[in-house]
Amino acid sequence: KRPRDLLNPKAVNYMQSVFSIKDAISKKESREISALFGVTVTQVRDYFTSQRSRVRKQVQLSKERALKSNSCAESLDVQINSDPVRSMNPAPLNSVGATNVEEASYSAQEAALSDLDDSDKQFVENIFGLMQKEETFCGQEKLLEWILTIHNFSVLLWFLTGGGAMTLANWLSKAAVEEQTSVLLLVLKVLCHLPLHKAHPAHISALLQSVNRLRFYRTSDCTLMASV
């Protein structure tokens, strides 16, 4: 672009702050921004149009990834359930030796959690009970900060797959409705702290829906973290 076509940084920062609150502005607002920062009305209109297109594209990509993950999981379930050997020799429900993938995974996870230090053991024993009882945003912040102090991968994976992802998605949605910015930022930090690549596709889909709503949140900190 030619130098005179480029927006000055002050104009970009101001329009970004406006876009974090609403994705469309009136003609009057366009003229006011134009006069305030020395840019043309066309440049202002083009900026908001390009930002809307960028956000919609990112949201669409996120949805496609979530759908692809779900379809892969469903195809895997179909392959397991349609296994002719399994269908010909069904194991009795009360069979002592009956195991499945989930039980094996759970057993392996329990074995990994058997040798923990005191702080990690306290976390494992109490975190879900405290999260289910906590209804105040202040209490939720303390629990989120506690999760950030845990660095044992096995413990974090146990928390993520044991229902932590769905609880965080629920907290994120409620905090966004009540505009609790400090809680939102902490939840997003916790999500970055957890091994999300190991999460169940359905849990990832729920998290993505909650995170995508923050792309139009009123503060730029939340919108930037939600875009990462």
C-alpha positions in Angstrom: 0.0 0.0 0.0 1.0 3.6 -0.6 1.9 5.5 2.6 -1.2 7.7 2.4 -3.4 4.6 2.3 -2.0 3.3 5.6 -4.0 3.9 8.8 -2.1 5.6 11.6 -1.5 3.5 14.8 -3.8 5.7 17.0 -6.7 5.2 14.6 -6.1 1.4 14.5 -5.9 1.2 18.3 -9.1 3.2 18.7 -11.1 1.3 16.1 -9.9 -2.0 17.6 -11.3 -0.9 21.0 -14.6 0.0 19.4 -14.7 -3.3 17.4 -14.2 -5.3 20.7 -17.5 -3.8 21.8 -19.5 -3.9 18.6 -18.6 -5.0 15.0 -20.6 -2.3 13.2 -20.8 1.4 13.5 -23.1 4.1 12.1 -22.2 6.7 9.4 -22.1 9.4 12.1 -19.6 7.4 14.1 -17.5 6.8 10.9 -17.3 10.5 10.3 -16.4 11.2 13.9 -13.5 8.7 13.7 -12.4 10.2 10.4 -12.3 13.7 11.8 -10.6 12.6 15.0 -7.8 10.7 13.5 -7.3 12.1 10.1 -8.4 9.1 8.1 -11.1 8.8 5.4 -14.6 7.5 6.0 -13.9 4.8 3.4 -10.8 3.6 5.4 -12.9 3.4 8.6 -15.7 1.4 6.8 -13.1 -0.9 5.1 -11.4 -1.6 8.5 -14.6 -2.8 10.2 -15.6 -4.8 7.1 -12.2 -6.6 7.0 -12.3 -7.2 10.8 -15.7 -8.8 10.6 -14.6 -11.0 7.7 -11.5 -12.1 9.7 -13.5 -13.0 12.8 -16.1 -14.9 10.8 -13.4 -16.8 9.1 -11.7 -17.8 12.3 -15.0 -18.8 13.9 -15.8 -21.0 10.8 -12.4 -22.6 11.0 -12.8 -23.4 14.7 -16.3 -25.0 14.0 -14.9 -27.0 11.1 -12.0 -28.3 13.3 -14.5 -29.3 16.1 -16.8 -31.0 13.6 -13.8 -32.9 12.1 -12.7 -34.1 15.5 -16.3 -35.2 16.3 -16.6 -37.1 13.1 -13.3 -38.9 13.7 -14.4 -39.9 17.1 -17.8 -41.2 15.8 -16.1 -43.2 13.0 -13.8 -44.8 15.6 -16.8 -45.7 17.8 -18.5 -47.3 14.7 -15.4 -49.3 13.9 -15.1 -50.6 17.5 -18.9 -51.5 17.8 -19.0 -53.1 14.3 -16.0 -55.4 15.1 -17.3 -58.9 14.0 -15.2 -60.7 16.7 -16.8 -58.6 19.4 -20.3 -59.1 18.0 -19.9 -62.9 17.7 -18.5 -63.3 21.3 -20.2 -60.8 23.5 -18.7 -60.8 27.0 -21.3 -61.1 29.9 -22.0 -57.9 31.8 -20.9 -59.4 35.1 -17.7 -60.9 33.7 -14.7 -60.3 36.0 -12.2 -60.0 33.1 -14.3 -57.7 31.0 -12.3 -54.5 30.2 -12.6 -51.7 27.6 -10.6 -48.8 26.4 -12.0 -46.4 28.9 -11.3 -48.7 31.9 -7.8 -49.3 30.7 -7.2 -45.6 30.3 -8.7 -44.9 33.7 -6.5 -47.6 35.3 -3.4 -46.2 33.7 -4.3 -42.8 34.9 -5.0 -44.0 38.4 -1.6 -45.7 38.4 0.1 -42.4 37.4 -1.7 -40.6 40.2 -0.8 -43.1 42.9 2.5 -41.5 43.7 1.8 -37.8 44.2 3.2 -35.1 46.6 0.9 -33.7 49.2 -0.2 -30.6 47.3 -1.1 -32.6 44.1 -2.9 -35.2 46.2 -4.9 -32.5 47.9 -5.8 -31.1 44.5 -7.0 -34.5 43.2 -9.1 -35.2 46.3 -10.8 -31.8 46.6 -10.9 -29.9 43.3 -14.1 -31.3 41.8 -16.1 -31.1 45.0 -15.1 -27.5 45.6 -15.8 -26.5 41.9 -19.3 -28.0 42.1 -20.1 -26.2 45.3 -18.6 -22.8 44.3 -21.1 -20.3 43.0 -19.3 -16.9 43.6 -16.9 -15.4 41.1 -14.5 -14.6 43.9 -14.4 -18.3 44.9 -14.0 -19.4 41.3 -11.0 -17.1 40.9 -9.3 -18.8 43.9 -9.9 -22.2 42.5 -8.6 -21.2 39.0 -5.5 -19.8 40.6 -5.0 -23.1 42.4 -5.2 -25.0 39.1 -2.5 -22.7 37.7 -0.1 -23.9 40.5 -0.4 -27.5 39.4 2.3 -28.6 37.0 2.1 -32.4 37.1 1.0 -33.5 33.6 -0.9 -36.6 34.9 -2.9 -34.5 37.4 -3.7 -31.9 34.7 -4.8 -34.6 32.3 -6.9 -36.3 35.0 -8.6 -32.9 35.7 -9.2 -32.2 32.1 -10.7 -35.6 31.2 -12.6 -36.0 34.5 -15.0 -33.1 33.8 -12.9 -30.1 34.3 -13.2 -29.0 30.7 -17.0 -28.8 30.8 -17.0 -27.0 34.2 -14.6 -24.4 32.7 -16.8 -23.9 29.7 -19.8 -23.3 31.9 -17.9 -20.8 34.1 -16.6 -19.0 31.0 -20.2 -18.6 29.6 -21.5 -17.3 32.9 -18.6 -14.9 33.5 -19.1 -13.5 30.0 -22.8 -12.8 30.6 -22.0 -11.1 33.9 -19.0 -9.3 32.4 -16.6 -10.7 35.0 -13.4 -9.8 33.1 -11.0 -11.0 35.8 -12.7 -14.5 35.8 -12.6 -14.7 32.0 -8.9 -13.9 31.9 -8.2 -16.6 34.5 -10.2 -19.2 32.8 -8.4 -18.5 29.5 -5.0 -18.8 31.3 -6.1 -22.1 32.8 -7.1 -23.4 29.3 -3.6 -22.4 28.0 -2.2 -24.3 31.0 -4.1 -27.6 30.4 -3.1 -30.3 27.8 -6.1 -29.5 25.6 -4.7 -31.7 22.8 -5.7 -34.7 25.0 -9.2 -33.5 25.6 -12.3 -35.3 24.3 -13.6 -33.8 21.0 -17.0 -33.1 22.5 -15.4 -31.1 25.4 -13.3 -29.2 22.9 -16.4 -28.3 21.0 -18.1 -26.9 24.1 -15.0 -24.9 25.0 -14.7 -23.5 21.5 -18.3 -22.3 21.5 -17.7 -20.4 24.8 -14.4 -19.0 23.7 -15.7 -17.8 20.3 -18.3 -15.6 22.0 -15.5 -13.6 23.6 -14.2 -12.3 20.2 -16.7 -9.4 20.5 -16.1 -8.9 24.2 -15.8 -5.3 25.5 -12.1 -5.5 26.6 -9.2 -6.1 24.2 -7.4 -8.5 26.6 -10.1 -11.1 26.4 -10.6 -10.8 22.7 -6.8 -11.2 22.1 -6.6 -14.3 24.3 -9.7 -15.8 22.7 -8.1 -15.3 19.3 -4.9 -17.2 20.2 
